[in-house]
Amino acid sequence: MFTKILIANRGEIAVRIMATCREMGIRTVAVYSEADRNALHVREADEAYLIGPAPAAQSYLNIEAIINTAKLCNAQAIHPGYGFLAENTAFVEACSQAGIVFIGPPASAMRLMGSKIAAKQLAQSVGAPVIPGYNGDSQDDAVLLKEAERIGFPLLIKASAGGGGKGMREVHAPDAFMEQLAGARREALSAFGDDTVFLERLLQHPRHIEIQVLGDTFGNLIHLGERECSIQRRHQKILEESPSVALTPALRADMGAIAVRIARAAGYVNAGTIEFMLDADKRFYFLEMNTRLQVEHPVTESVIGIDLVRHQLLIAAGEQLLLSQEEISPRGHAIEMRLYAEDPEQGFLPSTGTVTRFIKPEGPGIRTDNGIESGDEITQFYDPMVAKIIVYGEDRPAAIARSQKALAQCAVLGVKTNTSLLQTLVTHPAFQEGLTYTSFLQEHHLAEDRATQEHVPIPNEALIAAALYDISSAGITNAANDGNIQDAHLVPGNIWNTLGPWRMIGEAYRVNYTWSGVEHTVAIRKAGDGEWSIQVDTQTAENLTCTFAHNGLVLLRWKASQTRAYVQRFEERVDVILHGRLYQLARRQPPDVDTAAKSSNIAHTQKMLTAPMAGTIVKIRAHDGDAVEQRQVLVILSAMKMEHAIIAPYAGKVRHVFYREGAVVNGGATIVEME
């Protein structure tokens, strides 16, 4: 067995691999970019080495730097995790040439299955059904358009070399084909260095089912059951579960057997995943193979009861797989929810910044794989995943109930997250019934919900927690400074000088907050020894006590009843997380006469178009002096593996484009000036 391995990755997957290595007595080596100098995976490793600047192309994709680091520290093997170099055959060959073991499949199998076109041809050769489409050699625009018309619409354009939804476009009409083809090629070239595409018929109401396979160098190859990954946004999975409610034992056995045949024909070794689409008539079609460990591997670990990373290491070290197919028997149900730093109010665009608080859910059957802790930064350069929350239950209803409890415990402050969307999913009647198709979010109008949480009325507890923490943070309470939880007591002071939004009216301190366009008033009065009378709006006042903790915890007590909230105070707002949901409460601000005068016609007066997030300008479609139509795409910005279009808010003229293609811009930077 290895004594030291280098992990050529970052974030939660690097931390997760280190956990298994630690159990096996293997020393771990982290590599990091300048942006990740203080990242969690660096802190968790036994050794850590800087390999380049923040952009992944100069660090985590720098094969030479990683190989040289492995040699320098005498690492015997490299685990690639997922993403970055995990499916790069040049990296596998470089490891071999350097005498370093690559923990994954051989380059030949990776090269074969890494081409979706070649993988489909191989699958067909062993009798696997495939989705009708075009996977020929020609990449000529006219040929592709003709084949698209033959296949019929709707269809998918897909990158041959890709995965994770990159370089994939849905096309519903012939006149949109060429534009979507250009976008798919551009994204594929940026992500994989290869703009080869192929076409597939778009199935209606399909499910995404994948089979985990595991094989050794002695010819032993088994499957470990399935995962359903149907709930996706922008072709990126956000919730996975195992087993699938759609599969019968016979169908599960058939899909597993075909997955093993495909992997064996490819000469596959180590952990991999065969992906299928399952249509409404329970017909399945081979989709692709992922020649690496999957993001969602923990759900398989939960229901099968094995450590997949441990088996990866054993197989790479030349040991024989001791598991037989007969020994694999799923038990219970597992669900994984991907927690992303995304802004619901900006179409779920990545949310960058410092994670000031991260409270992980805990309890029986709850596992959190995270690459971020309180104080860490989410940057524009990498995937915005904060953590994966994995729950296990005796059956699916138990797992769903546990997922709801886990999300209610989770708290992230400093950046926005998709927690509200995850909560909506796991409480949705269609999800609970198992009606989970790849179109789930679109069908239930959740795909681009700009503020899922805003449809939820704000609880009084959130307003009360904000008010008490707000007044404490301003220095007019006697809360303890040593980090311990203690009673908070209001103390005298000049409220006019310390808190702009607070006012003393009669015997009460009052503050106004606005939530979802509605203003609320919270009044606080002394009610007794350690007790306060709190009135929200015109409702009946109630008495309670309050304690604070150093991590932003506010504990509200009504006699024996308690409610926990996490709060953070900013100049213009207070953020409250209650039962896992984020409420951003705006304070009343002095009136802005100019803004008020223009607010009724802001779309037609907006001149400066800004970047919604930090990123790289990948395409400029309008130039100085161009006349443009309303909603015309002017600039395409790429960040965190996604593209975002900056569009004209009205028909007009481009006065100036401030950046060139390839420029890196900060969030909020002015990109285009209109007139």
N, C-alpha and C positions, 0 to 999 in steps of 0.2 A: 504494500500500500504506500501511497505517496506520503511524504513527510511535510511537503510545502507545495502549495498551489497558488498561482496568480489568478485573480478574478478580473477579467477584462470587461468590466462593466461598472455600473454605479447604482445608486438608489436602492429600492427595496429588494431587487433580485440579488444584488451583491451582498446585502446584509443577510438575506435568507440563506444563501449558499454558505456564508461564513458560520451561520448557526450550526449547520450540519457538520462542517469541518471541525468546529470546536468540539462537538460531541465525539468525533472520530479521532481526535488528537492530531489533526493536521493543521500546521501553521498556514495562515492566510496572508496574501500580499494584495493590497489595494493599489490601484492606479487612479490618478485624479487629474482633472484639468485645473487651471487657475481659478475657475469659478467654483470648484468643488473642494478647495483647499481645506475647509472646515466641515465638510459634509459628514453625515452619519456613517457612511460606509468606510470613510477614512478613519474615523474614530474607533470603529469596531475591529479593524484589521490589526494583525501582529506587526506588519510592516506596510509602509505606504510611500509611493513614489509619484512625483509630478511628471506628467508626460506631455504637457503642451497647453496652449491657450484654451479659452472657453469653447470656441466652435468645435463641434464634434469631429469635423474633418481634420482638425489639427491636433486632436487628442485621442478620444475614444475610438476613432477610426484610423488612427495612425499605426499601421501594422509594424513598421520598423521600430517605432518608439516602444511599443508593447513587447515585442520580441527581445529587444535589447534590455529592457527592464527585467524580463524573466531570466535572461542569462545573468545579468548583474546580481540578482538576488538568489540565484541557483534554484529557481522554482522548477519542479519536475514536470508540472502539467499546468494547463491554462483552462479555466472554465469560462466560456463566453457569456453565460446567462442567456438572455433573449435580446433581440435588437442589436444595434451596432454591428459587430463582426460575427455574430452568432451563426449566420448563414453565408459567410463569405469564404468561398473555396480557396481564394488566394491566401487567406489567413491560415486556413487549415494546412495548406501546403508549406507555408512559411514555418509553421510550428514543427512540421515533420522534418524540414531541412535543418532546423536548429536543434533537433533531437529532443524536442519538448512534446509531451503527449497532449493532444487536443481532446478535451472531454466532450465528445459528441460523435457524430457519424463520420465515416471516411469521406474524403473529398469527392470521390467518384459518385457516391450515393447522394451527397449534397448537391453536386452539380446537376445530376440527372433530375432530382425531384425539385430543385430550385427553379427550374424552368417549368412553368405551369403547362406550357405546350407539350414538352417532352413527358412530363408526369402524366398528362391525360392519355398520351399515346401508350405509355407503359400500363396504365390502369386498364385501358381497353384490351391490351394484349393478355391480361389475366382474367378477363370476363367481367370487369367492373363497369357498371353503367355510367355514362357521362352525359352532361347536359348538352343538348344540341347547340352548335355554334360554329365558329371559324377559328382554327389554330394553324393556318397555313403559314408558309414562309414569307409571303409578300406583305410588305408594310406600306405599299403604295396607297395613297389616300383614296384614289378612285376604286381600287380593288376592295378596300375595307368598306367603303360606302356601298358598293354593290353587294358584298356579302351581308352587310347589315340589313339591306332591303330584302335579301333572300331569307334571312333568319326571321325577320319581322320585329316590330316594336311592341312593347318595350324590350330593351336589351341592356346588357352591361358591357362597357369597355373596361378591360382589366389589364394591369401591367403583368407581363410574363414573369418578371424577376421579383415581383413584390409580395407584400403581405400587409396586414393591418389596415386594409382599406386605402392604402396609398396608391395613387395612379388608377383609381377606380371611379367610373362615372356611370350613372344611370342615364339612358337616353330614351325619351318617350315619343319622339317624332323625328322624321328624317331631316327636317330643316335645322334641328339642333345638333345633329351628329358631328359636323366638322368642328364646331366650337368645343364640344365636349371631348373630342378626340385630341385636340390641341392641348387642352387642360390636363388630360390624363397623361399624355406624353411628357409634358413639362414636369409634372409632379413625379412621375416615374424616374425621369432622368435625374432629378434633384435628389430623390430618396435612394435610388439604387444604381445610378450611373448607367442605366439601360432603359431606353424608351420604347422597347418592343412591347406591343400590346396584342391581345386576342379578344374575340367577341363571344358572348354567351347569351342565350335566351334568358330573359329575366322571369324566373318562376313566380307564380302568384301564391301568396300565403305559404311560403316555405318555412321550414325550421332549419337551423344550423346545428348539425350534430357532428361531433368529432370523437374519434376513437384514439385513446392513448395506447401506443405500442412500446415495447421494451425488448431489446434483443442484445445478445452477447456475441463474442467472436467465435463461439463454439457451435453456432447454428441454432441456438435456442431463441425463439421469438414468440412472444405472447402479446395479447391485448389486455388492457385493464379496464374494460368497460367504456362507457361513453360520458361525455359532457354535453349539455345543451347550452349553446351560446347565442341564442336567437335574438335576445334583446340588445340591439346595437344602435348607435347613432353615428352617422357619417361612416358607416361600415366599421366602426370601432366598437368592440364588445364593452359593455358596461356592467353586465350581470350574467353570471354563469351558474349552472347547477348540475348536480349529478345525483341520481340517474335522471333521464328524461322521462316525463310522463307520457310521451308519445310512443315510446318503444315497447313492444311486446317482447317476451323472452325469445320468441322465434326470430323476430326482426333484429333484436340485439345480437343474437348469435350469428345471423347472416352478415350483418355489417362488420362485426368483429372478425369473422373468418376472411372476408374480402380485404379488410384492412391488413391483416397478417400476410395475405397473398401478395398484396401490393408492396409491402415493406420488404418481404423476402425477395421478390423479383428485383428490387432496387439494390439488394445487397446491404440492407440497412443494419446498423449497429447503434446501440445506446437508445436514449429516449427520443421519441418522435410522435407526431400526431397526424392521423389521416382524417381529413375533413370531408364531410358529406353534406348535401342538401337533401332534405326530406320534404316531399310535396304533400298536398292535402290528401292524396290517395295512398299515402304511406309508401310511395316509390322513392327510393334514394338514389342519388347520383354522386359520383366522386367529384370533389371540388379541387383539392390540392393537398400537398403534404407540407407540414411545417417541420423542418429538420433540426429541431431544437427543443428545449424545454419551453412549455407554454406559460404565459402569464397566469392562466387559470389552473395550473397543476395542483394547487392545494385542495380543490374539491375532490379530485381523484384520490389524493392522499387520505382525505378524511373518510371516504366511503370504502376504500380498499384497505386502509390501515397500514400503508407502507410509506417510507421516505424515498421519494423519487430521486432526489439529489444524491442520497447515499448510494442508491443502486447505480446511478450514473458514474459515480466515483469508482465503485467496485468494478464495473464493467470496463471502464477506461484503464484500470490497473491490471486488466487481464484476467479477472476472476470470472468464474462461471455463474450464470444466472441460476439460482437454486429454486426459483418459483416455477411452478407448472401451471398450465391453463386451468387445470381442475381445481387448483387451490385458490383461484381468484373468485371471490364471491362478495359482491357489494353488500353493504349493510348500512341502513339508515339513509339519510339525505343530507346533502351539503349545498350551500349557496355561497357564492363569492360576489361581493359588491366592490366595484372599483371606485375609490374616492379620489376625484380629480379636483385640482385647483382650477375651477371654471366659474365664470360670472353669469348667473342666470339672467341678469338684466341686460347682458350684451350678447344674447344668442349663444350662451355657453362658450364664449371665447376664453382662452386660458387667462387665468388671473395670476399675475406675478407679484412678488413682494416677499416680505419676511413673515413667516408663520410665528406669530407672537405667542399663541397658545395652541397646543395640540393635546387633547385629552383622549386617550384611546379607550374604546369600550373593553370591558373585562367581564368575566363570568364563565360558568360552565358552558362548554361547546362554542366559545368565541375565541377566534384567533385573529390577530392583526399583524400583517406583514407590512412594515412601513420603512421608508427610506428617509423620512423627515421627522424631526423632533422640534419641540418649541425652540424658537430662536434661529432655525434654519431658513434658508432662502429658496424660493421658487423663482428660477430665472427663465429668460426667454429661450435659452439654448437647448433645453431638454424637455422630455415628456412631462406634462404637468401632473402626473400621478403622485398623490400624497401617500396613499396606503391602499391595501386590499383588506377588506373585512370579510373573514370567512366564518360561517356559522355551521354547526352540525346539530341535527336532531334525529330522533328515532324514526321520524317519518317526515314527509314534506310539510304538513301543517305545523309540526313542531319546529322545523327549521325556519319557516316563514315567521312564526311568532318570535323566535329568537333573533331573527334579522331585524325585526321591528324594534326590539329592546336594545339591540346593539347600536342601531343608528340613533336612538333616543339618547344614548349615553355619550355619543361622539361629539366632540366640540373642536372646531378649528377657527381661530381668530387671526386676523392679519391679512388673509386672502379669502376670497369667496370660494365656495365649493359646490359640488353637485349633490350635497346631502339631501336637499329638499326633493330633488328629482328621484333619488333612490328611495326616499320615504314614500313618495307617491307611487312608485312601482310596487313595492312590497305590500302596500295596502290596497292596491287596485284589485277590484273583483275579478277582472279577466286574468290577471297574473295568478291569483289564488286558485282560479279554476284550471290553470295550466294552459290557457290559450295564448301561448307565447310564440308568436311568429316574428320573422325578421322585420316586419312592417308594424310591429307593436306600437312603437312611439308615434309613428305617423298616424296610425288609425285612431289612436286615442288622444291625438293633438298634444303630444308631449315632446315631439322631436325638437322643436325650437321654441319651447315655452320660455318666454323672456323673463318670467318671474313666477315660477311655480309657487313660491312661498307667499306671494302677494295675494293669492286667492284665499289664504287662510286668515281669518280674523285674528287680531293680535290679542293674546291672553293678558289679563290684568297683571299676572305675575311678571311678565316681561317688562311692562311699564314700571312696576314697583321696583324691580331689581335694578333697572336703569337709573331710576331716580335716586335710590339709596347709594348706589355705587358712585353715581355722578357727584353727589354731595360729599361723599367720602373722599373721592379723588381730588376734590377742590380744597381739601384741608380744613373743612369745618366739622369733622368728626374726630373722635378720639380712638380711631381704629389702630390696632397694634401694628408696629413696624417690623416685628421680628419674624414674620412669616407664619405665626401660629394663628389659628382661628380664635377670635375673641369678640365680645360684644362691641358693637359700634355705638357711640354716643354722640349726639349733636352737641357742639360747643358753640358759645357765642362768637361772633365775628362780624365783620362788615360784609354782609352778603352781596352788596352792590359792587364791591371791589374784587371779590374772589370769584364770583360766578356770574358771567354775563346773562345767561338765560334765567337765572333764579330771581325771584322777587319775594319779599316779605309782605304778606297781605294779612292783616289781623295777627293771629297767633300761628299762622301756617306759612311754611316755605312752599312756594308753588313753582312748577316748571312746566313748559309746554313742549311736547314732542309731536312730530308728524310721522305717521306711518301710512303708506299707500294712499297719500293724498288727504288723509283725515287727521285733524289735530286733536290731541288728547292732553288733558291737564292732570297732573299729579300733585296733590297737596299733602304735606307732612306736618303733623302736630305731635307734641309730646303727650303721651297718654299715661305714663306711670314709670316705675322703676325699670328701665331697660326696654320699655314698650313704646311703640309709635302707632299713632292713628293715621292710616293712609286712606285717602279718598281719590278714586280715579273718576274723572269727569264729574257727573252728577250722581254717581252711584253711592250707595250707602257706605260710609267709612267703616273700616275694619282694623282691629288691633293686631299687631304682630311684632316679633323681634327679628333681628337680622344680624348675621355674622359674616365676616369676610375671611378669605384665605389669600395667600400670596400669589396663587395661580389664576386670579380673577374669579374665583368661585364666590358666589353670593348665595348664602343659605337663608331662605325665608322660613320662619316658623309661625304657624298659627296654632298655638297650644301644642298638641302632639303631632300635628300635621306639618310636613316639611317639603319644600320645593327647592331644587338646586338649579342655579343658572350660572352661566359664565359671561362676564361683562368686560368690555374694553371701551375706554373713553377716548374720543378724538375731539378736535376743536369744534367741529360743526355737527358731530353726531355721537351717538352711543350705540355700540354693537352689543346685542344680547343674544346668547344661544340658550334656548330653553327647549328641553326635550329634543335636542338635536337640530332644531330649526334656528336659522339666523334671522334676527329682526334688526334692521338698521334704522334707528330712530333719529330723525333730523331734529336739531334744535331750531327754535325760532331765530331767524337771522334779521339783521336790520334790512329794511327795504332797499332794493336796487332799482332806482327810478328808470334807468335806461333799459334794464332787462325786462321790467314790468311792461314798459311801453311796447317792446318788440315781441313779447312772449306769444301773442296770439298769431304771429306770422313768422315764427322762428325758422321754419323750413325754407321759407323764401328769402330770408335775410342772412342765412348762414353762408359765410364766405370762406372761412378757414376749415378745411377738412383734415381731421387729425387721425393719427394711428390709434386704434382702439387698444393696442398692446405693443410691446416691444417686438421687433422682428426685422426681417430682411426684405427689401423691395425686390421682387423677382420679375415683375413685368409692369411696364408703363404703357398704357394704351391711349393716352391723350397727352398732348403737348401744349406748350404755351401758345395761346391764340386760337386753339381749336374750339369750334362750336360743338356743344354736346347736348344730348337729349337727357331728360329726366330718367334717373336710375341707370344711366349708362356707366359701365365699369371704366374707371379712370386708372386705377393702380391696383396691383395685386400684391399683397403683403403675405409673407410666409413666416410662421412662428410655431415652434413646438410641433413640427411635422404636419401643420395644417395651413391651408391658404385662406385668406380673407380678402374680399373685394371691397375697395373703397369706391363708392358710387356717387354720381352727381345727384344732389338732393332736388334739383330742378333743372329745367332746360336753360342753358346759359353759355358762358364762355369761360375757358380756362385762362386765368390771368398768369399763373405761374405754378410749375411743378418744382418743388424744392429739392428733390433728390434724384439720383440716377439709379438705374438698375444695379443691384448688388449692394446698395448702401444698407447699413444697419441703422435702424432708428429706434428711439425710445418710445414707450407708450405715451400718448398725448402730444407727440411731435406733429407739427403742422406739415402735411404732405402736399396738399394742393390748395391754392387760393383761387376761388371762383369770382366771377363778376357777372 
